[in-house]
């Protein structure tokens, strides 16, 4: 075996070992900790329904199909439809994303054998930002796109144009927003390569066609679903139309800029908020500086690191993701081009610069993110209790444990024979927990819907004859217009007219209704 091949094998094995070990340690620490009947329940419920031959988007409100079929495959392997199988499936996807990211960083170092310490430090930074766990698919997909773009920049052959297109198409199978971000970054990169290499127009057109062919091939699973599954295409296009008609792609929040932090008293909370604001600022400024630097290097006929070029062109689309709902969860989903671009620059500088900044990045990432990881919540034994969910014992904080207990109590009292029920608007995990089908298509009813949509939902409710309805009546984000009674007033009025509201001791946010026939 020649030396070059030995070094390549070493890089692959090192990246594989570090990524596998770090993900395994993270999963061993907090894989069975916490539960969210909200967002995580959305993924869990959808995976259960896929196992029962239902189709995402057509039969129930869902993300794009890829993550459900990936998770369902692992559930088939593990032999149960519990939450731990879904988390295991996500962890494997996380390990693949981390592995490709570390492999890309290792090849960016100007050394025959990359530093193991820097690889571990980079893995720590990336894993800390891999949050929330039900969105590990989105995070890994963003890393895959960086890798595919970097490979094209490194060697812009027709085969790699096709491979990039395939990655973009496959990314859209897991999330159409990733497909859009990938298209934007691909076209920007292709344009940059065309100008840099001064290629003729015919050659550029051929390469774009090769890239476009890859996009079609990568997106083929969804194309086949549109062509072969009756009604799926219509539901898919309706979802796209609804998304375009909304004023924004998400429910927006004010951006926590660093200058909005009250620093009258410097304590841990103030520093935490300040660091969050700095990272938001970094995600916004990185595209401007990195793209400018890449263009400047091009004008000077100087090479630019392929990983940095890829991170630069992807960072602006993913900044949109971070700012679409400016909380830490969405910051984490949009930060990876910034992180990998920054680590790429650090990998190529002198040790006296690399190590202090790398350690500072790791420490600041830890300071921001540690409080959001479920394992941190349960370090103190009195903050969590053991709850058996789908045959697995989970360590859960008192609030979600009470939610699980409430749902099981209502189920035992009013739906002991497996009857349907309504849990609206934010608890898709309630159906997964009790292994029931939702009476409504919109299992996560966040946005206002028109009268026609609500009437179709009422028809579904009538057909399912739910044994009870539990409405979680809170103003989401403190906005009264986002209460279920205001976003879905026709459905809410139907429940009021056809169900009797019951007194209970579960707390004011919960409205419990029983069908009038059960009086």
C-alpha positions as CSV (number, residue, x, y, z in Angstrom):
1,X,0.0,0.0,0.0
2,X,1.5,3.3,-1.0
3,X,1.8,6.3,1.4
4,X,-1.0,8.3,-0.1
5,X,-3.4,5.5,0.2
6,X,-2.3,4.8,3.7
7,X,-2.9,8.5,4.6
8,X,-6.4,8.4,3.0
9,X,-7.3,5.2,4.9
10,X,-6.0,6.8,8.1
11,X,-8.2,9.9,7.6
12,X,-11.3,7.8,6.9
13,X,-10.7,5.5,9.9
14,X,-10.0,8.4,12.2
15,X,-13.1,10.3,11.2
16,X,-15.2,7.2,11.4
17,X,-13.9,6.3,14.9
18,X,-14.3,9.8,16.3
19,X,-17.8,10.3,14.9
20,X,-19.0,6.9,16.0
21,X,-17.6,7.2,19.5
22,X,-18.9,10.8,20.0
23,X,-22.4,9.9,18.8
24,X,-22.5,6.7,20.8
25,X,-21.4,8.6,24.0
26,X,-24.1,11.2,23.4
27,X,-26.8,8.6,22.8
28,X,-25.7,6.6,25.9
29,X,-25.9,9.8,28.0
30,X,-29.2,11.1,26.9
31,X,-30.8,8.7,24.4
32,X,-33.4,7.7,27.0
33,X,-33.8,11.1,28.5
34,X,-36.8,13.5,27.9
35,X,-39.8,13.4,25.7
36,X,-41.6,16.0,23.7
37,X,-45.2,15.3,22.6
38,X,-44.9,18.4,20.4
39,X,-42.1,18.4,17.7
40,X,-40.6,15.0,18.5
41,X,-44.1,13.5,18.7
42,X,-44.7,14.8,15.2
43,X,-41.9,12.6,13.9
44,X,-42.8,9.7,16.1
45,X,-46.5,9.7,15.0
46,X,-45.6,10.0,11.3
47,X,-43.3,7.1,11.5
48,X,-45.9,4.9,13.2
49,X,-48.4,5.8,10.4
50,X,-46.0,4.9,7.7
51,X,-45.6,1.5,9.3
52,X,-49.3,1.1,8.9
53,X,-49.1,1.9,5.2
54,X,-50.2,5.5,5.4
55,X,-48.5,8.1,3.2
56,X,-46.9,11.2,4.6
57,X,-48.5,14.5,3.4
58,X,-51.4,12.5,1.8
59,X,-52.8,10.8,4.9
60,X,-51.4,13.0,7.6
61,X,-49.7,16.3,8.1
62,X,-45.9,15.7,7.7
63,X,-42.5,16.8,6.8
64,X,-41.2,15.6,3.5
65,X,-41.2,11.8,3.3
66,X,-37.6,10.8,3.6
67,X,-37.1,10.9,7.3
68,X,-40.3,8.8,7.9
69,X,-39.2,6.0,5.6
70,X,-35.7,6.0,7.1
71,X,-37.1,5.8,10.6
72,X,-39.7,3.2,9.7
73,X,-36.9,1.0,8.2
74,X,-35.1,1.1,11.6
75,X,-38.3,0.3,13.5
76,X,-38.7,-2.7,11.3
77,X,-35.2,-3.8,12.2
78,X,-35.6,-3.2,16.0
79,X,-39.1,-4.8,16.0
80,X,-41.1,-2.1,17.8
81,X,-42.6,1.3,17.1
82,X,-41.4,3.0,20.3
83,X,-39.7,6.3,20.6
84,X,-36.3,4.8,21.3
85,X,-36.3,3.1,17.8
86,X,-37.1,6.5,16.2
87,X,-34.2,8.1,18.2
88,X,-31.9,5.3,17.2
89,X,-32.7,5.9,13.5
90,X,-32.0,9.6,13.9
91,X,-28.7,8.9,15.8
92,X,-27.5,6.7,12.9
93,X,-28.3,9.5,10.5
94,X,-26.5,11.9,12.8
95,X,-23.4,9.7,12.8
96,X,-23.3,9.7,9.0
97,X,-23.5,13.5,9.0
98,X,-20.8,13.9,11.6
99,X,-18.5,11.4,9.8
100,X,-18.7,13.2,6.5
101,X,-18.2,16.5,8.2
102,X,-15.1,15.4,10.1
103,X,-13.8,13.7,6.9
104,X,-14.2,17.0,5.1
105,X,-12.4,18.9,7.8
106,X,-9.6,16.4,8.0
107,X,-8.8,16.8,4.3
108,X,-8.7,20.6,4.9
109,X,-5.7,20.3,7.2
110,X,-2.3,21.0,5.6
111,X,-0.8,17.9,7.1
112,X,-0.3,14.3,5.9
113,X,-2.1,13.0,8.9
114,X,-4.7,15.3,10.5
115,X,-4.6,16.1,14.2
116,X,-6.7,13.7,16.2
117,X,-7.1,16.3,18.9
118,X,-8.5,18.8,16.4
119,X,-10.8,16.2,15.1
120,X,-12.2,15.4,18.5
121,X,-12.5,19.2,19.3
122,X,-14.4,19.7,16.0
123,X,-16.6,16.7,16.7
124,X,-17.4,18.2,20.2
125,X,-18.4,21.6,18.6
126,X,-20.6,20.0,15.9
127,X,-22.3,17.5,18.3
128,X,-23.1,20.3,20.8
129,X,-25.0,22.1,18.0
130,X,-26.8,18.9,16.8
131,X,-30.1,19.9,18.4
132,X,-33.0,19.2,18.6
133,X,-32.6,15.4,18.1
134,X,-35.8,15.1,16.1
135,X,-34.2,17.5,13.6
136,X,-30.9,15.5,13.3
137,X,-32.0,14.7,9.7
138,X,-32.0,18.4,8.8
139,X,-28.6,19.0,10.3
140,X,-27.0,16.0,8.6
141,X,-28.5,16.9,5.3
142,X,-26.9,20.4,5.5
143,X,-23.5,18.7,6.1
144,X,-24.0,16.4,3.1
145,X,-24.7,19.4,0.9
146,X,-21.5,21.1,2.1
147,X,-19.5,17.9,1.3
148,X,-21.1,17.5,-2.2
149,X,-20.4,21.2,-3.0
150,X,-16.8,21.0,-1.7
151,X,-16.2,17.9,-3.9
152,X,-17.4,19.7,-6.9
153,X,-15.2,22.7,-6.2
154,X,-12.2,20.5,-5.7
155,X,-12.7,18.7,-9.0
156,X,-15.4,20.1,-11.2
157,X,-16.0,17.1,-13.4
158,X,-19.2,16.1,-15.1
159,X,-19.5,13.1,-12.7
160,X,-19.3,15.4,-9.7
161,X,-21.8,17.8,-11.1
162,X,-24.2,14.9,-11.4
163,X,-23.3,13.7,-7.8
164,X,-24.0,17.2,-6.5
165,X,-27.4,17.3,-8.3
166,X,-28.2,13.9,-6.8
167,X,-27.4,15.1,-3.3
168,X,-29.6,18.2,-3.8
169,X,-32.5,16.1,-5.1
170,X,-32.1,13.6,-2.2
171,X,-31.9,16.4,0.3
172,X,-35.3,17.6,-0.9
173,X,-36.7,14.2,-0.2
174,X,-35.9,14.9,3.5
175,X,-37.0,18.5,3.3
176,X,-37.9,20.7,0.3
177,X,-36.3,23.7,2.0
178,X,-32.9,21.8,1.9
179,X,-33.5,21.2,-1.8
180,X,-34.2,24.9,-2.4
181,X,-31.1,25.9,-0.4
182,X,-29.0,23.3,-2.3
183,X,-30.3,24.6,-5.7
184,X,-29.4,28.2,-4.7
185,X,-25.9,27.3,-3.5
186,X,-25.3,25.0,-6.5
187,X,-26.2,27.7,-9.0
188,X,-24.0,30.2,-7.2
189,X,-21.1,27.7,-7.1
190,X,-21.6,26.8,-10.8
191,X,-21.6,30.4,-11.8
192,X,-18.5,31.1,-9.8
193,X,-16.7,28.1,-11.3
194,X,-17.8,29.2,-14.8
195,X,-16.3,32.7,-14.3
196,X,-13.2,31.4,-12.5
197,X,-12.3,28.9,-15.2
198,X,-13.5,31.1,-18.0
199,X,-15.3,28.1,-19.5
200,X,-17.2,28.4,-22.7
201,X,-21.0,28.6,-22.6
202,X,-21.6,25.2,-24.2
203,X,-19.4,23.4,-21.6
204,X,-21.3,25.2,-18.8
205,X,-24.7,24.2,-20.2
206,X,-23.6,20.6,-20.4
207,X,-22.5,20.6,-16.8
208,X,-25.7,22.3,-15.7
209,X,-27.7,19.6,-17.6
210,X,-25.6,16.9,-15.8
211,X,-26.3,18.6,-12.5
212,X,-30.0,18.8,-13.3
213,X,-30.1,15.2,-14.2
214,X,-28.7,14.4,-10.8
215,X,-31.4,16.5,-9.1
216,X,-34.1,14.5,-10.9
217,X,-32.5,11.2,-10.1
218,X,-32.1,12.2,-6.4
219,X,-35.6,13.4,-6.1
220,X,-37.0,10.3,-7.9
221,X,-38.6,8.8,-4.7
222,X,-41.0,11.8,-4.5
223,X,-41.5,11.9,-8.2
224,X,-42.5,8.2,-8.2
225,X,-44.9,8.9,-5.3
226,X,-46.5,11.7,-7.2
227,X,-46.9,9.6,-10.3
228,X,-48.1,6.3,-8.7
229,X,-49.9,7.1,-5.4
230,X,-53.4,8.5,-6.1
231,X,-54.0,11.9,-4.4
232,X,-50.4,12.3,-3.3
233,X,-49.5,14.8,-6.0
234,X,-52.5,16.9,-5.3
235,X,-51.8,16.9,-1.5
236,X,-48.1,17.7,-2.2
237,X,-48.9,20.7,-4.4
238,X,-51.5,21.9,-1.9
239,X,-48.8,21.9,0.8
240,X,-46.5,23.9,-1.5
241,X,-49.3,26.4,-2.3
242,X,-50.2,26.8,1.4
243,X,-46.5,27.4,2.3
244,X,-46.2,30.0,-0.4
245,X,-49.4,31.8,0.7
246,X,-48.2,32.2,4.2
247,X,-46.5,35.4,5.1
248,X,-43.4,33.5,6.3
249,X,-42.0,30.0,6.3
250,X,-42.2,29.8,10.0
251,X,-43.7,31.6,13.1
252,X,-41.2,34.4,13.5
253,X,-39.6,35.5,16.7
254,X,-37.6,38.7,17.5
255,X,-33.9,38.2,16.8
256,X,-31.9,38.1,20.1
257,X,-29.1,40.5,18.9
258,X,-26.2,40.8,21.3
259,X,-26.9,44.6,21.8
260,X,-30.4,43.8,23.1
261,X,-29.0,41.9,26.2
262,X,-29.2,43.7,29.5
263,X,-25.6,43.8,30.8
264,X,-26.4,45.8,33.9
265,X,-25.5,42.7,35.9
266,X,-23.0,40.3,34.4
267,X,-24.1,36.9,35.4
268,X,-24.4,33.5,33.7
269,X,-27.8,34.2,32.1
270,X,-26.5,37.5,30.6
271,X,-23.4,35.8,29.2
272,X,-25.5,33.0,27.8
273,X,-27.9,35.5,26.0
274,X,-24.9,37.5,24.8
275,X,-23.3,34.5,23.2
276,X,-26.6,33.5,21.5
277,X,-26.7,36.9,20.0
278,X,-23.1,36.7,18.9
279,X,-23.7,33.4,17.1
280,X,-26.8,34.9,15.4
281,X,-24.6,37.7,14.3
282,X,-21.9,35.3,13.1
283,X,-24.4,33.4,11.0
284,X,-25.4,36.6,9.3
285,X,-21.9,38.1,8.8
286,X,-20.2,34.9,7.7
287,X,-21.8,34.7,4.3
288,X,-20.9,38.4,3.6
289,X,-17.2,38.0,4.6
290,X,-16.7,34.5,3.2
291,X,-18.3,35.1,-0.2
292,X,-16.4,38.4,-0.5
293,X,-13.1,36.6,0.4
294,X,-13.8,33.8,-2.2
295,X,-14.5,36.4,-4.9
296,X,-11.4,38.4,-3.9
297,X,-9.2,35.3,-4.1
298,X,-10.7,34.5,-7.5
299,X,-10.0,38.0,-8.8
300,X,-6.4,37.6,-7.6
301,X,-6.1,34.2,-9.3
302,X,-5.4,32.6,-6.0
303,X,-7.0,29.2,-4.9
304,X,-9.6,29.1,-2.2
305,X,-10.2,26.0,0.0
306,X,-13.0,24.0,-1.5
307,X,-14.7,23.4,1.9
308,X,-14.7,27.1,2.6
309,X,-16.1,27.9,-0.8
310,X,-18.9,25.4,-0.3
311,X,-19.6,26.7,3.2
312,X,-19.6,30.3,1.9
313,X,-22.2,29.6,-0.8
314,X,-24.4,27.5,1.5
315,X,-24.2,29.8,4.5
316,X,-26.6,32.5,3.1
317,X,-29.5,30.1,2.3
318,X,-29.1,28.4,5.7
319,X,-29.0,31.8,7.4
320,X,-32.6,32.1,6.2
321,X,-33.3,28.9,8.1
322,X,-31.8,30.3,11.3
323,X,-33.6,33.6,11.1
324,X,-37.0,32.1,10.0
325,X,-37.7,31.6,13.7
326,X,-35.0,33.2,15.7
327,X,-34.6,30.8,18.6
328,X,-31.7,28.5,19.5
329,X,-33.3,25.5,17.9
330,X,-33.5,27.1,14.5
331,X,-30.1,28.7,14.9
332,X,-28.7,25.2,15.4
333,X,-30.4,24.1,12.2
334,X,-28.8,26.9,10.1
335,X,-25.4,27.2,11.7
336,X,-23.5,24.3,10.2
337,X,-22.1,26.1,7.1
338,X,-20.8,28.7,9.5
339,X,-19.3,26.1,11.9
340,X,-17.7,24.0,9.2
341,X,-16.4,27.1,7.3
342,X,-14.9,28.4,10.6
343,X,-13.3,25.1,11.5
344,X,-11.9,24.8,8.0
345,X,-10.1,28.2,8.4
346,X,-8.8,27.1,11.8
347,X,-7.5,23.8,10.4
348,X,-5.2,25.7,8.0
349,X,-3.7,28.3,10.3
350,X,-0.8,28.2,12.6
351,X,-1.2,26.3,15.9
352,X,-0.8,29.4,18.0
353,X,-3.9,30.8,16.3
354,X,-5.8,27.5,15.8
355,X,-5.9,26.2,19.3
356,X,-7.0,29.3,21.3
357,X,-9.8,30.1,18.9
358,X,-10.8,26.5,18.6
359,X,-11.0,26.1,22.3
360,X,-12.9,29.4,22.6
361,X,-15.4,28.2,19.9
362,X,-15.9,24.9,21.8
363,X,-16.4,26.6,25.1
364,X,-18.8,29.2,23.8
365,X,-20.7,26.4,22.0
366,X,-20.9,24.5,25.2
367,X,-22.1,27.5,27.2
368,X,-24.9,28.2,24.7
369,X,-26.0,24.7,24.0
370,X,-25.6,22.5,27.1
371,X,-28.8,23.7,28.8
372,X,-30.9,22.6,25.8
373,X,-29.7,19.0,25.7
374,X,-32.1,16.7,27.6
375,X,-29.3,14.9,29.4
376,X,-28.3,18.1,31.1
377,X,-31.9,18.6,32.5
378,X,-31.7,15.3,34.4
379,X,-28.3,15.6,36.0
380,X,-30.1,16.4,39.2
381,X,-32.1,13.4,40.2
382,X,-35.0,15.4,41.7
383,X,-35.7,17.1,38.4
384,X,-36.7,13.9,36.5
385,X,-38.6,10.8,37.1
386,X,-38.8,7.4,35.4
387,X,-41.7,7.0,33.0
388,X,-42.4,3.8,30.9
389,X,-43.2,4.8,27.3
390,X,-43.7,2.2,24.6
391,X,-42.1,-0.4,26.8
392,X,-39.0,1.7,27.5
393,X,-38.1,3.4,30.7
394,X,-37.3,7.1,30.1
395,X,-36.0,9.8,32.5
396,X,-38.4,12.6,32.0
397,X,-38.9,16.0,33.6
398,X,-42.0,16.5,35.7
399,X,-44.0,18.6,33.2
400,X,-43.9,16.1,30.3
401,X,-44.3,13.2,32.7
402,X,-47.6,14.9,33.9
403,X,-48.7,15.3,30.3
404,X,-48.1,11.5,29.7
405,X,-50.0,10.7,32.9
406,X,-52.9,13.0,31.9
407,X,-53.3,11.4,28.5
408,X,-53.2,7.9,29.9
409,X,-55.8,8.8,32.5
410,X,-58.2,10.2,29.9
411,X,-57.6,7.3,27.7
412,X,-58.4,4.8,30.5
413,X,-61.5,6.7,31.5
414,X,-63.0,7.6,28.1
415,X,-61.4,5.5,25.4
416,X,-60.5,2.2,27.1
417,X,-61.4,0.1,24.0
418,X,-59.1,2.0,21.6
419,X,-61.6,4.7,20.6
420,X,-60.3,7.7,18.7
421,X,-59.8,11.1,20.5
422,X,-58.8,14.6,19.7
423,X,-55.6,16.2,21.1
424,X,-55.2,19.6,19.6
425,X,-53.4,21.6,18.5
426,X,-49.8,20.8,19.5
427,X,-49.7,17.2,20.7
428,X,-49.2,14.8,17.8
429,X,-47.1,12.7,20.3
430,X,-50.4,12.0,22.1
431,X,-51.5,9.8,19.3
432,X,-48.1,8.1,19.0
433,X,-48.1,7.5,22.8
434,X,-51.5,5.8,22.8
435,X,-51.0,4.3,19.3
436,X,-54.1,5.8,17.8
437,X,-54.9,7.5,14.5
438,X,-55.6,11.2,14.7
439,X,-59.1,12.2,13.7
440,X,-57.7,15.2,11.9
441,X,-55.1,15.4,9.1
442,X,-53.5,18.4,10.8
443,X,-51.9,16.8,13.8
444,X,-49.9,19.9,14.4
445,X,-52.3,22.8,13.9
446,X,-50.1,25.9,14.1
447,X,-51.3,28.1,11.2
448,X,-54.7,29.5,10.4
449,X,-56.6,27.5,7.8
450,X,-59.5,28.5,5.5
451,X,-63.1,27.4,5.9
452,X,-62.9,24.7,3.2
453,X,-59.9,23.0,5.0
454,X,-61.7,23.2,8.3
455,X,-64.8,21.6,7.0
456,X,-62.9,18.7,5.6
457,X,-61.3,18.2,9.0
458,X,-64.8,18.2,10.6
459,X,-65.9,15.5,8.1
460,X,-62.9,13.4,9.4
461,X,-63.9,14.1,13.0
462,X,-67.5,12.9,12.3
463,X,-66.2,9.7,10.7
464,X,-63.9,8.9,13.6
465,X,-66.4,9.6,16.4
466,X,-63.8,10.6,19.0
467,X,-64.5,9.6,22.6
468,X,-63.1,12.9,24.0
469,X,-61.4,16.1,22.9
470,X,-58.6,17.7,24.7
471,X,-57.8,21.3,23.6
472,X,-54.5,22.8,24.8
473,X,-55.6,26.4,25.0
474,X,-52.5,28.5,25.1
475,X,-51.5,31.6,23.1
476,X,-48.4,30.3,21.2
477,X,-45.5,32.7,21.5
478,X,-47.8,34.8,23.7
479,X,-49.9,35.7,20.6
480,X,-53.6,35.3,21.3
481,X,-54.4,35.0,17.6
482,X,-52.5,31.7,17.6
483,X,-54.9,30.0,20.0
484,X,-56.6,27.0,18.4
485,X,-60.0,28.8,18.7
486,X,-58.6,31.6,16.6
487,X,-56.6,29.6,14.0
488,X,-59.3,27.0,13.5
489,X,-62.5,28.7,14.6
490,X,-64.9,26.5,12.6
491,X,-63.5,23.3,14.0
492,X,-63.5,24.7,17.5
493,X,-67.1,25.8,17.2
494,X,-68.0,22.4,16.0
495,X,-66.5,20.9,19.1
496,X,-68.3,23.4,21.3
497,X,-71.6,22.7,19.6
498,X,-71.3,18.9,19.6
499,X,-69.4,18.2,22.8
500,X,-69.9,19.2,26.4
501,X,-67.1,20.9,28.2
502,X,-66.2,19.1,31.4
503,X,-64.9,20.5,34.7
504,X,-61.5,18.9,35.7
505,X,-58.5,19.4,37.9
506,X,-55.8,19.3,35.1
507,X,-55.1,23.0,34.9
508,X,-56.5,26.0,33.1
509,X,-54.8,25.5,29.7
510,X,-56.6,22.2,29.2
511,X,-60.2,22.2,27.9
512,X,-61.8,18.8,28.1
513,X,-64.9,17.9,26.0
514,X,-67.0,14.8,25.9
515,X,-69.5,14.0,23.1
516,X,-73.1,15.0,24.0
517,X,-74.2,11.4,23.6
518,X,-72.0,10.6,26.6
519,X,-73.9,12.9,29.0
